[in-house]
Amino acid sequence: MTELLGIVGYGAYLPVWRLDRAEIGSALGSGGGRGTRAVAGYDEDSTSMGVGAGLAALDGAAAPDELVFATATPAYTDKTNATIVHAALALDRGVAAYDIAGASRGGIGALSAAADAAAAGRSTLAVLSDIRTGLPGSSDERDGGDAAAAVVFGTGDAVVAELLGRGSATAEFLDRWRVPGDRSSRIWEERFAEGIYRELAADAVDNAVKAAGLTLADIDKVAVGGLHRRAVGAVGKTLADNAELVDDLAATIGTTGTAQPGLLLATALDSADPGERILLVQLGDGVNAMVFRATEALADYRDRRTFPALADQIGGMPVAYPRFLTWRGFLDREPPRRPDPDRPAAPPAARNSEWKFGLSGSRCTDCGTRHLPAVRVCRSCHSVDHMNRQRIVGERGTIATFQADLLAYTLSPPLIGAAINFGSESGAADGRLMCEITDADPDALKIGDPVEMTFRRLYTTADGVHNYFWKARPIRVAKG
């Protein structure tokens, strides 16, 4: 019997902030529209959101042999962003990590590459992340959305969605483009590309369905994504004659570019019954199609996950349009009055990467005291080098005390500094962490509030060095 090949884990990450599109029209007199879009916070980028999605995908799935990170909006060029994701996920050194960057088609490309690697015997985590930005009042600003998704491909009984077939159709035509250094894309007249996409979609879908040994009549769910909204609508309308059309979340989250095929898969799999066949179609400089079949293992996998499902992350906190423009760099506002922070140095960051990126402390093997960050000498019993590394990512803590600082350096004042207690089964404090709190209203915070840890960018220095670390945030949603 042939071993199953397909998805063994998946997850999604949506930032908490939502921009009401009507605010755009109110401020500018044009643009805007109905619904909301997801907005990455001032301290988030494609890398940090990718970490959130990766944590969700690995919840209930075995660690991968490889990692591929795809984004059209990389935080770094000439440096591999995937290695930051790798460190934050605390993956083994032997796990290779690569970037696919520059175009939104890289998302579906990462899924295909991960499937190929799994077929060759190397389970692979594909992390897809994007921050969609357009000029104020543009359709990209209105329709875009920020998000990340992650999918683990592997083989065996753990497969929750078997990959049945793939198809692709590629052509060179000028649809959208952005030269290095530009903050927004340029788009050709929409009617020009729509016909090309419809023709390419017909070829890619036909190839994928035939490779799966099926016909379109055998498909139960169809998920269609892409940045060209007219073409996505036309292709979806054609394919929905035979199957249920999966919500692309454009009305509530926006069109998420590189991340969209992963989000579509998460949406489809979160509601799929065993045996249902899912057709994923992604438009962008061509069309790719993949056919999956949900397995009997899917329901059990969904039950044992601890991270919230995508549907439970749809709601969020409103962000005002001026603040959104500030975060995106389109509104230059008065900076904090304290000096800019110093650049983090490479040597100590490398020496302490297990703490800085992996948030790994130490526990004394003699008396059980936990230290955050890790130390060699126990502060309780003073034993030396009797320590085990212990990662606190995934644990929940409580606010012991906090302070809101209106003068500290931040793009979103006030900066909220806090002491976070992590508890043991007995309820006693079991480690304390000093850190920032993010995604929170300081007036609504209370001592004792539960928090979770989230990977963020603390700041970026004048010479372009991103200083990443973990912050606490109030618990957003429970698993649903």
C-alpha angles and dihedrals in degrees: 000000000000114000114245117254121199148074118350097170140009140174144167137216124204120182113238098239124094127190116208104225091216088069090066092058092043092054100040103027091237140049119037120099136174130325131020139279130216114250126200111229124248089262097047132089136165091278097051092046089049089057090055092051092045092053090052093048093049091050100109095001130098120254111272130241092225139021128208121186121199127191140144090209107051119186088218136026120198086026125079110246090191090070090062090051088047092054094045091051089049092232121174119268090245092064108100118222127201139173129229102190142160108053137047091239086072089081096065088037090058091052091051092047091049090052091050092050092049090051087055091053101266115112108219136199113214112198116193120190138162144170110206114208132173136172114281109282094014127130089243091057091048100042101033126096137188121233147124135221134184133201129189117209120201144132139255137041093331092070109119095180120028117216106232103173148340136211135183140186121188131188136162113241134136108254105138133347143172125191119220111280097027117119096210140034129248120226131206120224106296099228091061096063098035095077092046092052093049091053093046092047091055090054096044094047093046091051093048095047092047091048088054091052091242142109128229088259088066094059117102102183131027122197117188125184141168143121094258099085097189093051092045090053093048094048092044092051091053095049095041090071087081105029147022112283112229116228108254090202091231092138096053107023105017133228105315103195113203092017096051102090089053092049091048090052091048091050092049096044094047089065102028123119121218111279096023115135118224125200114202116196122183124186122205129118085341133348132276126192131190129184121210135180119210111232134211088259093066098081093050090047092053091049096054098046116107099194116089119262119249092255090058090057098053095095119071150156121290119247121199117240095241090054090048090053090049092052090049093050096246095111116053107206133180107286126227113284096233121088120277114265120262121259113262110245119238100223098056091040089055093046091051100037093124088062102032096047105014098038090223118164129177136252123208111240091207103052105007097241113153121218127203109222104025118263136184098222118057112234091211107044098011094228113157125232094349092127139126121203113245127185118214098192107121094030120112122228138186131235109256093179138335143187132202113221117197094186103048118105111273139125089227110044137234103056107213114212118190148172110231122200120207114206136219127218089269091057094245120130110274105184133341127225127196109211147125125281117225137186090032143118106229091210090059097047121103134185108263095033112143118245139181130208122256130183112242145163108254093196143317120241126226091262093053103261113147114215107209127190140138127279133188121242132183114265104269105190139352122234109282 
